[in-house]
Amino acid sequence: AGSWDYSENRVATTDAAVDKNVVFRVETKENYDLTFTAKVEAVNTEMKATFGGYAFYQDAVNNVAFTFNTEEKTVTLESVKGYDTQAIPAYYPESVDFAKGVSVKVSKNGNLFELYVDGLLVASILEAYEGAGQVGFAVSYAKVAFEQIAVSDNAAFASANLMQKYTPAA
């Protein structure tokens, strides 16, 4: 949903107006890493600006999402399974500057999801899902570029055109 620009290994929102999300048609595996560099280009100072993505997405009620709030310097790692939600809030280091670009990695190892910011583990969550999911990004009232996107051990994603996307159901 919303307006995005796409190119190889990069996806970026075009404005800082409303909620936007995109999920790629990528089947995840039991163990993988989603890595990317996030660069915040602008925020809507009148609204609560956040950004992040999906480390695992089957549908709106089965997913693992991560959300950064640069004003509060927090990140929330959240698991939704059915209608049961588990949220793990955490702070990331004061030295992190998303305006300059920050490396982010989410590792899935079986039931364990771990979130790293500039190489530092900031949050983890345990949750088991049956079947494969997808990965994606979400932005609310911010203009953000996600660059150098990669999913380890996933040749289909590495060779995919990022234009092959779909919007998840609300």
KOLBAVEX-170400 format. One record per residue: residue number from 1; residue in one letter; x, y, z of N, C-alpha, C in turn. Coordinates in nm, 4 decimals, decimal comma. Layout:
residues N
+------+------+----------+----------+----------+----------+----------+----------+----------+----------+----------+
| resi | resn |      nxx |      nyy |      nzz |     caxx |     cayy |     cazz |      cxx |      cyy |      czz |
+------+------+----------+----------+----------+----------+----------+----------+----------+----------+----------+
|  NUM |    a |        X |        Y |        Z |        X |        Y |        Z |        X |        Y |        Z |
...
+------+------+----------+----------+----------+----------+----------+----------+----------+----------+----------+
END
This chain:
residues 170
+------+------+----------+----------+----------+----------+----------+----------+----------+----------+----------+
| resi | resn |      nxx |      nyy |      nzz |     caxx |     cayy |     cazz |      cxx |      cyy |      czz |
+------+------+----------+----------+----------+----------+----------+----------+----------+----------+----------+
|    1 |    a |   0,0857 |  -0,1185 |   0,0000 |   0,0000 |   0,0000 |   0,0000 |   0,0888 |   0,1229 |   0,0000 |
|    2 |    g |   0,0411 |   0,2296 |  -0,0582 |   0,1207 |   0,3517 |  -0,0617 |   0,2102 |   0,3569 |  -0,1831 |
|    3 |    s |   0,2952 |   0,4582 |  -0,1894 |   0,3833 |   0,4794 |  -0,3045 |   0,5261 |   0,4403 |  -0,2691 |
|    4 |    w |   0,5853 |   0,3551 |  -0,3521 |   0,7216 |   0,3067 |  -0,3323 |   0,7995 |   0,3209 |  -0,4618 |
|    5 |    d |   0,9309 |   0,3400 |  -0,4498 |   1,0221 |   0,3315 |  -0,5635 |   1,0995 |   0,2013 |  -0,5483 |
|    6 |    y |   1,1207 |   0,1312 |  -0,6597 |   1,1903 |   0,0031 |  -0,6575 |   1,3094 |   0,0058 |  -0,7503 |
|    7 |    s |   1,4142 |  -0,0614 |  -0,7090 |   1,5259 |  -0,0887 |  -0,7967 |   1,5948 |  -0,2119 |  -0,7397 |
|    8 |    e |   1,6959 |  -0,2594 |  -0,8064 |   1,7611 |  -0,3813 |  -0,7591 |   1,8177 |  -0,3614 |  -0,6189 |
|    9 |    n |   1,7792 |  -0,4484 |  -0,5264 |   1,8246 |  -0,4461 |  -0,3875 |   1,7924 |  -0,3173 |  -0,3129 |
|   10 |    r |   1,6865 |  -0,2460 |  -0,3553 |   1,6491 |  -0,1225 |  -0,2871 |   1,4995 |  -0,0985 |  -0,3040 |
|   11 |    v |   1,4352 |  -0,0565 |  -0,1960 |   1,2961 |  -0,0131 |  -0,2017 |   1,2858 |   0,1078 |  -0,1097 |
|   12 |    a |   1,2112 |   0,2113 |  -0,1531 |   1,2038 |   0,3346 |  -0,0745 |   1,0653 |   0,3960 |  -0,0862 |
|   13 |    t |   1,0181 |   0,4522 |   0,0243 |   0,8917 |   0,5249 |   0,0191 |   0,9155 |   0,6590 |  -0,0489 |
|   14 |    t |   0,8119 |   0,7112 |  -0,1115 |   0,8265 |   0,8343 |  -0,1883 |   0,7883 |   0,9589 |  -0,1096 |
|   15 |    d |   0,7215 |   0,9425 |   0,0047 |   0,6831 |   1,0584 |   0,0857 |   0,6686 |   1,0155 |   0,2312 |
|   16 |    a |   0,6357 |   1,1093 |   0,3177 |   0,6224 |   1,0816 |   0,4608 |   0,4792 |   1,1080 |   0,5066 |
|   17 |    a |   0,3822 |   1,0652 |   0,4254 |   0,2445 |   1,1038 |   0,4519 |   0,1637 |   1,0014 |   0,5320 |
|   18 |    v |   0,1577 |   0,8767 |   0,4893 |   0,0657 |   0,7812 |   0,5515 |   0,1313 |   0,6444 |   0,5698 |
|   19 |    d |   0,0559 |   0,5533 |   0,6299 |   0,1040 |   0,4155 |   0,6465 |   0,1232 |   0,3497 |   0,5104 |
|   20 |    k |   0,2327 |   0,2765 |   0,4964 |   0,2616 |   0,2041 |   0,3732 |   0,3249 |   0,0715 |   0,4101 |
|   21 |    n |   0,2962 |  -0,0337 |   0,3350 |   0,3683 |  -0,1585 |   0,3558 |   0,3760 |  -0,2360 |   0,2263 |
|   22 |    v |   0,4750 |  -0,3214 |   0,2198 |   0,4971 |  -0,4039 |   0,1020 |   0,5546 |  -0,5365 |   0,1502 |
|   23 |    v |   0,5063 |  -0,6451 |   0,0920 |   0,5587 |  -0,7775 |   0,1236 |   0,6012 |  -0,8411 |  -0,0075 |
|   24 |    f |   0,7209 |  -0,8972 |  -0,0079 |   0,7723 |  -0,9590 |  -0,1289 |   0,7314 |  -1,1050 |  -0,1379 |
|   25 |    r |   0,7136 |  -1,1522 |  -0,2589 |   0,6786 |  -1,2923 |  -0,2816 |   0,8047 |  -1,3780 |  -0,2679 |
|   26 |    v |   0,8418 |  -1,4001 |  -0,1455 |   0,9628 |  -1,4754 |  -0,1146 |   0,9247 |  -1,5808 |  -0,0127 |
|   27 |    e |   0,9511 |  -1,7049 |  -0,0404 |   0,9234 |  -1,8072 |   0,0590 |   1,0441 |  -1,8228 |   0,1489 |
|   28 |    t |   1,0253 |  -1,7946 |   0,2758 |   1,1326 |  -1,8088 |   0,3716 |   1,1533 |  -1,9558 |   0,4048 |
|   29 |    k |   1,2649 |  -1,9832 |   0,4678 |   1,2978 |  -2,1196 |   0,5078 |   1,3027 |  -2,1272 |   0,6587 |
|   30 |    e |   1,3351 |  -2,2445 |   0,7100 |   1,3399 |  -2,2652 |   0,8552 |   1,4413 |  -2,1717 |   0,9207 |
|   31 |    n |   1,5567 |  -2,1555 |   0,8574 |   1,6617 |  -2,0691 |   0,9111 |   1,7073 |  -1,9733 |   0,8018 |
|   32 |    y |   1,7106 |  -1,8459 |   0,8335 |   1,7560 |  -1,7471 |   0,7355 |   1,7855 |  -1,6159 |   0,8060 |
|   33 |    d |   1,8535 |  -1,5262 |   0,7363 |   1,8778 |  -1,3894 |   0,7811 |   1,8185 |  -1,2947 |   0,6787 |
|   34 |    l |   1,7446 |  -1,1948 |   0,7262 |   1,7019 |  -1,0821 |   0,6440 |   1,7933 |  -0,9672 |   0,6814 |
|   35 |    t |   1,8677 |  -0,9136 |   0,5858 |   1,9582 |  -0,8027 |   0,6136 |   1,9290 |  -0,6869 |   0,5188 |
|   36 |    f |   1,9527 |  -0,5659 |   0,5674 |   1,9333 |  -0,4474 |   0,4860 |   1,9950 |  -0,3281 |   0,5581 |
|   37 |    t |   2,0098 |  -0,2198 |   0,4850 |   2,0494 |  -0,0917 |   0,5427 |   1,9277 |   0,0000 |   0,5359 |
|   38 |    a |   1,8939 |   0,0633 |   0,6476 |   1,7805 |   0,1553 |   0,6521 |   1,8318 |   0,2980 |   0,6646 |
|   39 |    k |   1,7781 |   0,3849 |   0,5805 |   1,8155 |   0,5258 |   0,5854 |   1,6887 |   0,6109 |   0,5862 |
|   40 |    v |   1,6698 |   0,6856 |   0,6933 |   1,5529 |   0,7729 |   0,7059 |   1,5847 |   0,9048 |   0,6358 |
|   41 |    e |   1,5049 |   0,9374 |   0,5346 |   1,5278 |   1,0581 |   0,4566 |   1,4441 |   1,1752 |   0,5045 |
|   42 |    a |   1,3268 |   1,1471 |   0,5644 |   1,2399 |   1,2530 |   0,6167 |   1,1353 |   1,1918 |   0,7081 |
|   43 |    v |   1,0858 |   1,2698 |   0,8034 |   0,9758 |   1,2262 |   0,8893 |   0,8709 |   1,3362 |   0,8960 |
|   44 |    n |   0,7488 |   1,2969 |   0,9189 |   0,6404 |   1,3917 |   0,9396 |   0,6416 |   1,4249 |   1,0883 |
|   45 |    t |   0,6846 |   1,5439 |   1,1243 |   0,7022 |   1,5806 |   1,2650 |   0,5696 |   1,5997 |   1,3380 |
|   46 |    e |   0,4599 |   1,6087 |   1,2639 |   0,3292 |   1,6243 |   1,3269 |   0,2660 |   1,4912 |   1,3646 |
|   47 |    m |   0,3219 |   1,3813 |   1,3157 |   0,2665 |   1,2485 |   1,3415 |   0,3750 |   1,1603 |   1,4028 |
|   48 |    k |   0,3357 |   1,0453 |   1,4546 |   0,4316 |   0,9502 |   1,5091 |   0,4925 |   0,8722 |   1,3925 |
|   49 |    a |   0,6177 |   0,9036 |   1,3604 |   0,6862 |   0,8403 |   1,2479 |   0,7528 |   0,7109 |   1,2937 |
|   50 |    t |   0,7239 |   0,6014 |   1,2221 |   0,7862 |   0,4723 |   1,2501 |   0,8199 |   0,4039 |   1,1182 |
|   51 |    f |   0,9060 |   0,3026 |   1,1255 |   0,9361 |   0,2214 |   1,0084 |   0,9901 |   0,0874 |   1,0561 |
|   52 |    g |   0,9898 |  -0,0089 |   0,9684 |   1,0403 |  -0,1418 |   1,0026 |   1,0022 |  -0,2403 |   0,8954 |
|   53 |    g |   0,9526 |  -0,3551 |   0,9391 |   0,9161 |  -0,4540 |   0,8392 |   0,8698 |  -0,5840 |   0,8982 |
|   54 |    y |   0,8624 |  -0,6811 |   0,8082 |   0,8201 |  -0,8164 |   0,8439 |   0,9381 |  -0,9108 |   0,8261 |
|   55 |    a |   0,9766 |  -0,9775 |   0,9345 |   1,0785 |  -1,0807 |   0,9245 |   1,0158 |  -1,2116 |   0,8799 |
|   56 |    f |   0,8832 |  -1,2222 |   0,9000 |   0,8072 |  -1,3409 |   0,8619 |   0,6632 |  -1,2960 |   0,8426 |
|   57 |    y |   0,6042 |  -1,3258 |   0,7268 |   0,4678 |  -1,2831 |   0,7005 |   0,3930 |  -1,3923 |   0,6262 |
|   58 |    q |   0,2937 |  -1,4525 |   0,6955 |   0,2022 |  -1,5433 |   0,6261 |   0,0743 |  -1,4679 |   0,5915 |
|   59 |    d |   0,0235 |  -1,3926 |   0,6878 |  -0,0956 |  -1,3103 |   0,6679 |  -0,1034 |  -1,2115 |   0,7845 |
|   60 |    a |  -0,2122 |  -1,1339 |   0,7889 |  -0,2238 |  -1,0279 |   0,8893 |  -0,2271 |  -1,0805 |   1,0328 |
|   61 |    v |  -0,2600 |  -1,2075 |   1,0511 |  -0,2673 |  -1,2612 |   1,1876 |  -0,1634 |  -1,3703 |   1,2139 |
|   62 |    n |  -0,0649 |  -1,3829 |   1,1279 |   0,0468 |  -1,4756 |   1,1479 |   0,1719 |  -1,4114 |   1,0909 |
|   63 |    n |   0,2452 |  -1,3395 |   1,1772 |   0,3632 |  -1,2690 |   1,1288 |   0,4544 |  -1,2285 |   1,2440 |
|   64 |    v |   0,5761 |  -1,1931 |   1,2091 |   0,6717 |  -1,1337 |   1,3027 |   0,7153 |  -1,0014 |   1,2416 |
|   65 |    a |   0,6907 |  -0,8929 |   1,3145 |   0,7209 |  -0,7591 |   1,2638 |   0,8179 |  -0,6886 |   1,3574 |
|   66 |    f |   0,8912 |  -0,5925 |   1,3030 |   0,9791 |  -0,5086 |   1,3842 |   0,9526 |  -0,3638 |   1,3448 |
|   67 |    t |   0,9448 |  -0,2756 |   1,4465 |   0,9092 |  -0,1365 |   1,4229 |   1,0037 |  -0,0447 |   1,4987 |
|   68 |    f |   1,0696 |   0,0458 |   1,4268 |   1,1604 |   0,1441 |   1,4860 |   1,0875 |   0,2763 |   1,5058 |
|   69 |    n |   1,1150 |   0,3424 |   1,6183 |   1,0670 |   0,4776 |   1,6453 |   1,1921 |   0,5605 |   1,6734 |
|   70 |    t |   1,2309 |   0,6447 |   1,5770 |   1,3569 |   0,7189 |   1,5905 |   1,3477 |   0,8320 |   1,6922 |
|   71 |    e |   1,2295 |   0,8828 |   1,7186 |   1,2155 |   0,9891 |   1,8184 |   1,2413 |   0,9344 |   1,9591 |
|   72 |    e |   1,1897 |   0,8145 |   1,9868 |   1,2070 |   0,7528 |   2,1183 |   1,3304 |   0,6626 |   2,1261 |
|   73 |    k |   1,3944 |   0,6392 |   2,0099 |   1,5103 |   0,5487 |   1,9992 |   1,4762 |   0,4084 |   2,0502 |
|   74 |    t |   1,3583 |   0,3600 |   2,0063 |   1,3118 |   0,2277 |   2,0460 |   1,2847 |   0,1424 |   1,9228 |
|   75 |    v |   1,2810 |   0,0123 |   1,9466 |   1,2387 |  -0,0837 |   1,8459 |   1,1501 |  -0,1856 |   1,9168 |
|   76 |    t |   1,0461 |  -0,2291 |   1,8483 |   0,9581 |  -0,3319 |   1,9024 |   0,9607 |  -0,4509 |   1,8086 |
|   77 |    l |   0,9901 |  -0,5679 |   1,8639 |   0,9839 |  -0,6936 |   1,7902 |   0,8538 |  -0,7598 |   1,8334 |
|   78 |    e |   0,7658 |  -0,7881 |   1,7379 |   0,6313 |  -0,8321 |   1,7714 |   0,5945 |  -0,9570 |   1,6927 |
|   79 |    s |   0,5370 |  -1,0542 |   1,7642 |   0,4878 |  -1,1763 |   1,7021 |   0,3363 |  -1,1801 |   1,7134 |
|   80 |    v |   0,2699 |  -1,2046 |   1,6012 |   0,1254 |  -1,2214 |   1,5999 |   0,0984 |  -1,3642 |   1,5525 |
|   81 |    k |   0,0295 |  -1,4418 |   1,6351 |  -0,0046 |  -1,5800 |   1,5993 |  -0,1513 |  -1,5999 |   1,6312 |
|   82 |    g |  -0,2318 |  -1,6142 |   1,5266 |  -0,3759 |  -1,6110 |   1,5471 |  -0,4094 |  -1,4694 |   1,5901 |
|   83 |    y |  -0,4749 |  -1,4571 |   1,7018 |  -0,5021 |  -1,3223 |   1,7534 |  -0,4280 |  -1,2982 |   1,8837 |
|   84 |    d |  -0,3228 |  -1,3774 |   1,9071 |  -0,2376 |  -1,3621 |   2,0247 |  -0,1143 |  -1,2826 |   1,9825 |
|   85 |    t |  -0,0915 |  -1,1694 |   2,0464 |   0,0220 |  -1,0834 |   2,0126 |   0,1200 |  -1,0781 |   2,1281 |
|   86 |    q |   0,2473 |  -1,0938 |   2,0965 |   0,3559 |  -1,0836 |   2,1936 |   0,4502 |  -0,9740 |   2,1430 |
|   87 |    a |   0,4684 |  -0,8690 |   2,2206 |   0,5536 |  -0,7577 |   2,1779 |   0,6701 |  -0,7416 |   2,2736 |
|   88 |    i |   0,7906 |  -0,7297 |   2,2195 |   0,9126 |  -0,7101 |   2,2970 |   0,9692 |  -0,5718 |   2,2625 |
|   89 |    p |   0,9488 |  -0,4718 |   2,3496 |   1,0069 |  -0,3394 |   2,3232 |   1,1519 |  -0,3340 |   2,3706 |
|   90 |    a |   1,2341 |  -0,2579 |   2,3000 |   1,3758 |  -0,2457 |   2,3371 |   1,4287 |  -0,1114 |   2,2903 |
|   91 |    y |   1,5373 |  -0,0687 |   2,3522 |   1,6082 |   0,0510 |   2,3079 |   1,7252 |   0,0093 |   2,2209 |
|   92 |    y |   1,7585 |   0,0896 |   2,1225 |   1,8810 |   0,0665 |   2,0475 |   1,9814 |   0,1735 |   2,0900 |
|   93 |    p |   2,1102 |   0,1517 |   2,0643 |   2,2135 |   0,2431 |   2,1151 |   2,1943 |   0,3879 |   2,0709 |
|   94 |    e |   2,2273 |   0,4791 |   2,1592 |   2,2180 |   0,6237 |   2,1311 |   2,2990 |   0,6636 |   2,0078 |
|   95 |    s |   2,4077 |   0,5930 |   1,9814 |   2,4959 |   0,6283 |   1,8697 |   2,4355 |   0,5961 |   1,7326 |
|   96 |    v |   2,3292 |   0,5179 |   1,7286 |   2,2677 |   0,4801 |   1,6014 |   2,2017 |   0,6025 |   1,5378 |
|   97 |    d |   2,2336 |   0,6270 |   1,4105 |   2,1789 |   0,7419 |   1,3391 |   2,1185 |   0,6950 |   1,2070 |
|   98 |    f |   1,9878 |   0,6773 |   1,2059 |   1,9209 |   0,6290 |   1,0856 |   1,9268 |   0,7279 |   0,9705 |
|   99 |    a |   1,9540 |   0,8555 |   0,9972 |   1,9681 |   0,9531 |   0,8890 |   2,0927 |   0,9233 |   0,8053 |
|  100 |    k |   2,1919 |   0,8614 |   0,8664 |   2,3156 |   0,8270 |   0,7952 |   2,3113 |   0,6868 |   0,7353 |
|  101 |    g |   2,2144 |   0,6045 |   0,7782 |   2,2039 |   0,4662 |   0,7314 |   2,2538 |   0,3696 |   0,8375 |
|  102 |    v |   2,1739 |   0,2684 |   0,8656 |   2,2035 |   0,1729 |   0,9723 |   2,1816 |   0,0316 |   0,9195 |
|  103 |    s |   2,2728 |  -0,0584 |   0,9524 |   2,2545 |  -0,1973 |   0,9114 |   2,1627 |  -0,2683 |   1,0107 |
|  104 |    v |   2,0678 |  -0,3431 |   0,9558 |   1,9712 |  -0,4173 |   1,0368 |   1,9722 |  -0,5617 |   0,9889 |
|  105 |    k |   1,9643 |  -0,6538 |   1,0843 |   1,9563 |  -0,7958 |   1,0505 |   1,8545 |  -0,8614 |   1,1415 |
|  106 |    v |   1,7686 |  -0,9424 |   1,0816 |   1,6790 |  -1,0275 |   1,1593 |   1,7156 |  -1,1706 |   1,1241 |
|  107 |    s |   1,7535 |  -1,2488 |   1,2254 |   1,7884 |  -1,3889 |   1,2055 |   1,6767 |  -1,4770 |   1,2557 |
|  108 |    k |   1,6383 |  -1,5752 |   1,1749 |   1,5425 |  -1,6766 |   1,2182 |   1,6173 |  -1,8083 |   1,2264 |
|  109 |    n |   1,6132 |  -1,8684 |   1,3435 |   1,6762 |  -1,9980 |   1,3660 |   1,5733 |  -2,0855 |   1,4357 |
|  110 |    g |   1,5012 |  -2,1647 |   1,3569 |   1,3923 |  -2,2451 |   1,4128 |   1,2814 |  -2,1548 |   1,4647 |
|  111 |    n |   1,2574 |  -2,1581 |   1,5958 |   1,1523 |  -2,0771 |   1,6574 |   1,2033 |  -1,9433 |   1,7095 |
|  112 |    l |   1,3327 |  -1,9173 |   1,6972 |   1,3932 |  -1,7975 |   1,7538 |   1,4148 |  -1,6912 |   1,6468 |
|  113 |    f |   1,3629 |  -1,5711 |   1,6721 |   1,3873 |  -1,4548 |   1,5880 |   1,4730 |  -1,3581 |   1,6685 |
|  114 |    e |   1,5840 |  -1,3106 |   1,6099 |   1,6730 |  -1,2151 |   1,6763 |   1,6894 |  -1,0928 |   1,5875 |
|  115 |    l |   1,6857 |  -0,9742 |   1,6500 |   1,6978 |  -0,8482 |   1,5777 |   1,8283 |  -0,7799 |   1,6166 |
|  116 |    y |   1,9102 |  -0,7468 |   1,5157 |   2,0395 |  -0,6810 |   1,5359 |   2,0372 |  -0,5429 |   1,4709 |
|  117 |    v |   2,0951 |  -0,4448 |   1,5382 |   2,1117 |  -0,3094 |   1,4847 |   2,2605 |  -0,2770 |   1,4889 |
|  118 |    d |   2,3182 |  -0,2500 |   1,3730 |   2,4631 |  -0,2267 |   1,3619 |   2,5432 |  -0,3349 |   1,4349 |
|  119 |    g |   2,5015 |  -0,4592 |   1,4182 |   2,5728 |  -0,5740 |   1,4736 |   2,5423 |  -0,6064 |   1,6188 |
|  120 |    l |   2,4613 |  -0,5255 |   1,6859 |   2,4300 |  -0,5460 |   1,8271 |   2,2913 |  -0,6088 |   1,8408 |
|  121 |    l |   2,2820 |  -0,7200 |   1,9132 |   2,1536 |  -0,7850 |   1,9396 |   2,0711 |  -0,6944 |   2,0306 |
|  122 |    v |   1,9528 |  -0,6511 |   1,9856 |   1,8694 |  -0,5608 |   2,0661 |   1,7391 |  -0,6250 |   2,1117 |
|  123 |    a |   1,6928 |  -0,7314 |   2,0447 |   1,5683 |  -0,7968 |   2,0861 |   1,5622 |  -0,9370 |   2,0277 |
|  124 |    s |   1,4919 |  -1,0256 |   2,0979 |   1,4674 |  -1,1602 |   2,0466 |   1,3304 |  -1,2064 |   2,0927 |
|  125 |    i |   1,2744 |  -1,3003 |   2,0172 |   1,1418 |  -1,3508 |   2,0482 |   1,1329 |  -1,4960 |   2,0016 |
|  126 |    l |   1,0648 |  -1,5794 |   2,0788 |   1,0431 |  -1,7193 |   2,0425 |   0,9000 |  -1,7359 |   1,9938 |
|  127 |    e |   0,8842 |  -1,7938 |   1,8763 |   0,7505 |  -1,8216 |   1,8238 |   0,7614 |  -1,9235 |   1,7120 |
|  128 |    a |   0,6750 |  -2,0242 |   1,7139 |   0,6746 |  -2,1284 |   1,6107 |   0,5608 |  -2,1028 |   1,5122 |
|  129 |    y |   0,5922 |  -2,1103 |   1,3846 |   0,4931 |  -2,0982 |   1,2789 |   0,5053 |  -2,2196 |   1,1893 |
|  130 |    e |   0,3939 |  -2,2649 |   1,1359 |   0,3958 |  -2,3756 |   1,0412 |   0,3998 |  -2,3194 |   0,9003 |
|  131 |    g |   0,4900 |  -2,3723 |   0,8199 |   0,4979 |  -2,3292 |   0,6809 |   0,5870 |  -2,2092 |   0,6598 |
|  132 |    a |   0,5986 |  -2,1736 |   0,5325 |   0,6854 |  -2,0634 |   0,4927 |   0,6111 |  -1,9311 |   0,5027 |
|  133 |    g |   0,6883 |  -1,8243 |   0,5054 |   0,6317 |  -1,6900 |   0,5053 |   0,7001 |  -1,6068 |   0,4002 |
|  134 |    q |   0,6803 |  -1,4770 |   0,4080 |   0,7485 |  -1,3832 |   0,3202 |   0,8172 |  -1,2776 |   0,4064 |
|  135 |    v |   0,8879 |  -1,1859 |   0,3429 |   0,9515 |  -1,0753 |   0,4138 |   0,9042 |  -0,9452 |   0,3504 |
|  136 |    g |   0,9124 |  -0,8357 |   0,4259 |   0,8675 |  -0,7088 |   0,3707 |   0,9032 |  -0,5916 |   0,4594 |
|  137 |    f |   0,8529 |  -0,4744 |   0,4231 |   0,8857 |  -0,3512 |   0,4936 |   0,7596 |  -0,2699 |   0,5184 |
|  138 |    a |   0,7631 |  -0,1874 |   0,6222 |   0,6489 |  -0,1032 |   0,6581 |   0,7001 |   0,0327 |   0,7031 |
|  139 |    v |   0,6267 |   0,1359 |   0,6691 |   0,6645 |   0,2733 |   0,7042 |   0,5381 |   0,3489 |   0,7401 |
|  140 |    s |   0,5466 |   0,4326 |   0,8427 |   0,4343 |   0,5172 |   0,8808 |   0,4853 |   0,6595 |   0,9034 |
|  141 |    y |   0,4388 |   0,7516 |   0,8222 |   0,4726 |   0,8943 |   0,8336 |   0,6232 |   0,9206 |   0,8295 |
|  142 |    a |   0,6928 |   0,8468 |   0,7461 |   0,8365 |   0,8674 |   0,7260 |   0,8706 |   0,8331 |   0,5818 |
|  143 |    k |   0,9800 |   0,8895 |   0,5336 |   1,0335 |   0,8563 |   0,4019 |   1,1627 |   0,7800 |   0,4278 |
|  144 |    v |   1,1641 |   0,6520 |   0,3931 |   1,2749 |   0,5637 |   0,4295 |   1,3201 |   0,4842 |   0,3074 |
|  145 |    a |   1,4508 |   0,4685 |   0,2939 |   1,5078 |   0,3823 |   0,1902 |   1,5634 |   0,2572 |   0,2570 |
|  146 |    f |   1,5232 |   0,1411 |   0,2065 |   1,5779 |   0,0126 |   0,2502 |   1,6684 |  -0,0344 |   0,1375 |
|  147 |    e |   1,7974 |  -0,0459 |   0,1670 |   1,8961 |  -0,0750 |   0,0630 |   1,9735 |  -0,2011 |   0,0960 |
|  148 |    q |   2,0411 |  -0,2556 |  -0,0044 |   2,1233 |  -0,3760 |   0,0111 |   2,0428 |  -0,4871 |   0,0774 |
|  149 |    i |   1,9191 |  -0,5044 |   0,0306 |   1,8280 |  -0,6050 |   0,0866 |   1,8743 |  -0,7437 |   0,0448 |
|  150 |    a |   1,8806 |  -0,8339 |   0,1416 |   1,9184 |  -0,9714 |   0,1107 |   1,8515 |  -1,0659 |   0,2090 |
|  151 |    v |   1,8152 |  -1,1831 |   0,1589 |   1,7680 |  -1,2921 |   0,2431 |   1,8638 |  -1,4072 |   0,2195 |
|  152 |    s |   1,9330 |  -1,4497 |   0,3255 |   2,0330 |  -1,5544 |   0,3092 |   1,9673 |  -1,6857 |   0,2698 |
|  153 |    d |   2,0418 |  -1,7679 |   0,1989 |   1,9977 |  -1,9011 |   0,1602 |   1,8650 |  -1,8962 |   0,0853 |
|  154 |    n |   1,8455 |  -1,7955 |   0,0028 |   1,7217 |  -1,7859 |  -0,0728 |   1,7525 |  -1,7356 |  -0,2130 |
|  155 |    a |   1,7838 |  -1,8275 |  -0,3013 |   1,8204 |  -1,7917 |  -0,4377 |   1,7044 |  -1,7238 |  -0,5096 |
|  156 |    a |   1,5811 |  -1,7623 |  -0,4762 |   1,4653 |  -1,7030 |  -0,5427 |   1,4585 |  -1,5532 |  -0,5148 |
|  157 |    f |   1,4876 |  -1,5103 |  -0,3927 |   1,4833 |  -1,3687 |  -0,3595 |   1,6010 |  -1,2959 |  -0,4238 |
|  158 |    a |   1,7179 |  -1,3564 |  -0,4184 |   1,8380 |  -1,2917 |  -0,4707 |   1,8235 |  -1,2601 |  -0,6193 |
|  159 |    s |   1,7512 |  -1,3443 |  -0,6925 |   1,7378 |  -1,3229 |  -0,8365 |   1,6053 |  -1,2561 |  -0,8739 |
|  160 |    a |   1,5210 |  -1,2289 |  -0,7748 |   1,3882 |  -1,1737 |  -0,8043 |   1,3960 |  -1,0259 |  -0,8397 |
|  161 |    n |   1,3050 |  -0,9839 |  -0,9232 |   1,2849 |  -0,8430 |  -0,9502 |   1,1989 |  -0,7907 |  -0,8352 |
|  162 |    l |   1,2434 |  -0,6882 |  -0,7627 |   1,1695 |  -0,6398 |  -0,6472 |   1,0334 |  -0,5817 |  -0,6859 |
|  163 |    m |   1,0077 |  -0,5643 |  -0,8136 |   0,8759 |  -0,5180 |  -0,8558 |   0,7710 |  -0,6268 |  -0,8357 |
|  164 |    q |   0,8120 |  -0,7525 |  -0,8183 |   0,7164 |  -0,8606 |  -0,7944 |   0,6778 |  -0,8579 |  -0,6482 |
|  165 |    k |   0,5783 |  -0,7788 |  -0,6184 |   0,5375 |  -0,7547 |  -0,4823 |   0,3874 |  -0,7667 |  -0,4718 |
|  166 |    y |   0,3363 |  -0,7744 |  -0,3512 |   0,1920 |  -0,7644 |  -0,3318 |   0,1652 |  -0,6997 |  -0,1981 |
|  167 |    t |   0,0453 |  -0,6473 |  -0,1846 |   0,0075 |  -0,5803 |  -0,0608 |  -0,0676 |  -0,6804 |   0,0262 |
|  168 |    p |  -0,0249 |  -0,6982 |   0,1503 |  -0,0940 |  -0,7932 |   0,2364 |  -0,2352 |  -0,7464 |   0,2687 |
|  169 |    a |  -0,3229 |  -0,8435 |   0,2941 |  -0,4607 |  -0,8105 |   0,3293 |  -0,4631 |  -0,7388 |   0,4634 |
|  170 |    a |  -0,5552 |  -0,6463 |   0,4789 |  -0,5658 |  -0,5711 |   0,6050 |  -0,6141 |  -0,6623 |   0,7170 |
+------+------+----------+----------+----------+----------+----------+----------+----------+----------+----------+
END
